[in-house]
Amino acid sequence: MSIVTKVGDQGNTRLMFNREVPKEDPRVDAYGAVDELSTAMGMLRGKPETAPDLKERILTVQKQLIGLMGEVSTPPELMAKYKESGYQCITESDLEFIESRIRDLESQLGPFTTWSIPGDSELGSLADWARTICRRAERKICALHHSSPIDNRVIMVYLNRMSDWLWLEARALDRQ
């Protein structure tokens, strides 16, 4: 199957299971923001000076985001089919992966008493950039949830924690 479908030529795209919708559909907007998040994280992962353990964590999260995009791009009435097809879903385990790193970073970095201003380091700025995209993705998914409920509430918690994790990673990278 070719990547060229020509559906976009008329201003439409397809959700999971070939449901055609306009490109400005809230579901497309939401998973598009998550796609941008993954790309921004990939920019940080792709830097030669990024530590191998951080590269590995980012890659794990990028793989989790593929499942998140799949869930978000599936209309509610087709979610059972999505799950039956064996597609990846965001789980409590994925959330724990992020929360564990948050605990590690908080214990290493100590308490924060002032605002941070991105720009102390290139790697930290890339993490902050990913964080701001994550916040936008979270807002888009929350808006989608209000118009078309998302069955998996872990998705919103996961993105909320991810932005916290990225903020902490940025501070750690700035200190290096």
C-alpha positions as CSV (number, residue, x, y, z in Angstrom):
1,M,0.0,0.0,0.0
2,S,1.3,3.4,-1.0
3,I,1.7,6.2,1.6
4,V,0.0,8.4,-1.0
5,T,-3.7,8.1,-0.6
6,K,-4.8,11.4,-2.1
7,V,-7.4,11.7,0.6
8,G,-5.6,14.8,1.9
9,D,-5.8,16.5,-1.5
10,Q,-9.4,17.3,-0.6
11,G,-8.7,18.4,3.0
12,N,-9.5,15.1,4.6
13,T,-7.6,12.3,6.3
14,R,-8.4,9.0,7.8
15,L,-8.6,7.9,11.4
16,M,-8.0,4.3,12.5
17,F,-10.1,1.8,10.6
18,N,-10.4,4.2,7.7
19,R,-13.0,6.6,9.1
20,E,-12.6,9.7,6.8
21,V,-12.7,13.1,8.6
22,P,-11.7,16.7,7.8
23,K,-8.1,17.5,8.7
24,E,-9.3,20.0,11.3
25,D,-11.2,17.3,13.2
26,P,-10.4,17.5,16.9
27,R,-9.2,13.9,16.9
28,V,-6.6,14.7,14.2
29,D,-5.6,17.9,16.0
30,A,-5.0,15.9,19.2
31,Y,-3.0,13.1,17.7
32,G,-1.1,15.5,15.6
33,A,0.1,17.4,18.7
34,V,1.3,14.1,20.2
35,D,3.1,13.4,16.9
36,E,4.8,16.8,17.3
37,L,5.7,15.9,20.9
38,S,7.4,12.6,19.7
39,T,9.3,14.5,17.1
40,A,10.5,17.1,19.6
41,M,11.6,14.3,21.9
42,G,13.4,12.8,18.9
43,M,15.3,16.0,18.4
44,L,16.7,15.6,22.0
45,R,17.3,11.9,21.6
46,G,19.2,12.5,18.3
47,K,21.7,14.9,19.8
48,P,25.1,13.1,20.1
49,E,25.8,14.6,23.5
50,T,22.5,13.3,25.0
51,A,23.4,10.6,27.6
52,P,22.6,7.0,26.5
53,D,20.3,6.4,29.4
54,L,18.2,9.4,28.5
55,K,18.2,8.4,24.8
56,E,16.8,5.0,25.9
57,R,14.1,6.5,28.1
58,I,13.0,8.9,25.3
59,L,12.9,6.0,22.8
60,T,10.7,4.0,25.3
61,V,8.3,7.0,25.6
62,Q,8.2,7.5,21.9
63,K,7.1,3.9,21.4
64,Q,4.4,4.5,24.1
65,L,3.3,7.6,22.2
66,I,2.6,5.5,19.1
67,G,0.0,3.6,21.1
68,L,-1.4,6.8,22.5
69,M,-1.8,8.2,19.0
70,G,-3.5,5.0,17.9
71,E,-6.0,5.3,20.8
72,V,-6.7,8.9,20.2
73,S,-7.2,8.4,16.4
74,T,-9.8,5.7,17.1
75,P,-13.4,6.8,17.3
76,P,-15.1,5.7,20.5
77,E,-17.4,3.3,18.8
78,L,-14.4,1.5,17.3
79,M,-12.3,1.3,20.4
80,A,-13.3,-2.4,21.1
81,K,-12.1,-3.2,17.6
82,Y,-8.9,-1.4,18.3
83,K,-8.2,-3.4,21.4
84,E,-9.3,-6.7,19.8
85,S,-6.8,-6.0,17.0
86,G,-4.0,-6.1,19.5
87,Y,-3.0,-2.4,19.1
88,Q,-1.0,-0.9,21.9
89,C,-2.8,1.2,24.6
90,I,-1.3,3.4,27.3
91,T,-1.3,1.6,30.6
92,E,-0.7,2.2,34.3
93,S,2.7,0.6,33.7
94,D,3.6,3.3,31.1
95,L,2.5,5.9,33.7
96,E,4.7,4.3,36.3
97,F,7.7,4.4,34.0
98,I,7.4,8.2,33.9
99,E,6.6,8.6,37.6
100,S,9.6,6.5,38.6
101,R,11.9,8.8,36.7
102,I,10.2,11.9,38.2
103,R,10.9,10.5,41.7
104,D,14.6,9.9,40.7
105,L,15.0,13.4,39.3
106,E,13.3,15.1,42.3
107,S,15.6,13.2,44.7
108,Q,18.7,14.2,42.7
109,L,17.7,17.8,42.0
110,G,16.2,18.8,45.3
111,P,13.4,21.4,45.8
112,F,12.9,24.3,43.4
113,T,12.1,27.7,44.7
114,T,12.2,29.9,41.6
115,W,10.9,29.9,38.1
116,S,13.1,28.5,35.4
117,I,13.9,30.2,32.1
118,P,14.7,27.9,29.2
119,G,18.0,28.6,27.5
120,D,20.7,27.6,30.0
121,S,21.7,24.7,27.7
122,E,20.8,23.5,24.3
123,L,19.7,20.0,25.6
124,G,17.7,21.6,28.4
125,S,16.0,23.9,25.9
126,L,15.1,20.9,23.7
127,A,13.5,19.2,26.7
128,D,11.6,22.4,27.6
129,W,10.4,22.7,24.0
130,A,9.1,19.1,24.1
131,R,7.5,19.9,27.5
132,T,5.5,22.8,25.9
133,I,4.4,20.7,23.1
134,C,3.4,18.0,25.6
135,R,1.2,20.6,27.4
136,R,-0.4,21.6,24.1
137,A,-1.1,17.9,23.3
138,E,-2.6,17.5,26.8
139,R,-4.9,20.5,26.2
140,K,-6.0,19.1,22.8
141,I,-6.7,15.7,24.2
142,C,-8.7,17.3,27.2
143,A,-10.7,19.3,24.7
144,L,-11.3,16.2,22.6
145,H,-12.4,14.3,25.7
146,H,-15.0,17.0,26.5
147,S,-16.6,16.6,23.0
148,S,-16.0,12.9,22.5
149,P,-15.1,11.1,25.7
150,I,-11.8,9.2,25.7
151,D,-12.3,5.8,27.3
152,N,-8.7,5.5,28.7
153,R,-8.3,8.2,31.3
154,V,-4.7,7.2,31.9
155,I,-3.9,9.1,28.7
156,M,-4.5,12.5,30.2
157,V,-2.7,11.6,33.4
158,Y,0.2,10.2,31.4
159,L,0.6,13.4,29.4
160,N,0.3,15.5,32.5
161,R,3.1,13.5,34.2
162,M,5.2,13.6,31.0
163,S,5.3,17.3,31.0
164,D,6.5,17.2,34.7
165,W,9.2,14.7,33.7
166,L,10.4,16.8,30.8
167,W,10.6,19.9,33.0
168,L,12.8,18.0,35.4
169,E,14.9,16.5,32.6
170,A,15.4,20.1,31.3
171,R,16.6,21.2,34.8
172,A,19.0,18.2,35.0
173,L,20.3,18.9,31.6
174,D,20.8,22.6,32.4
175,R,22.9,21.6,35.4
176,Q,25.2,19.4,33.5
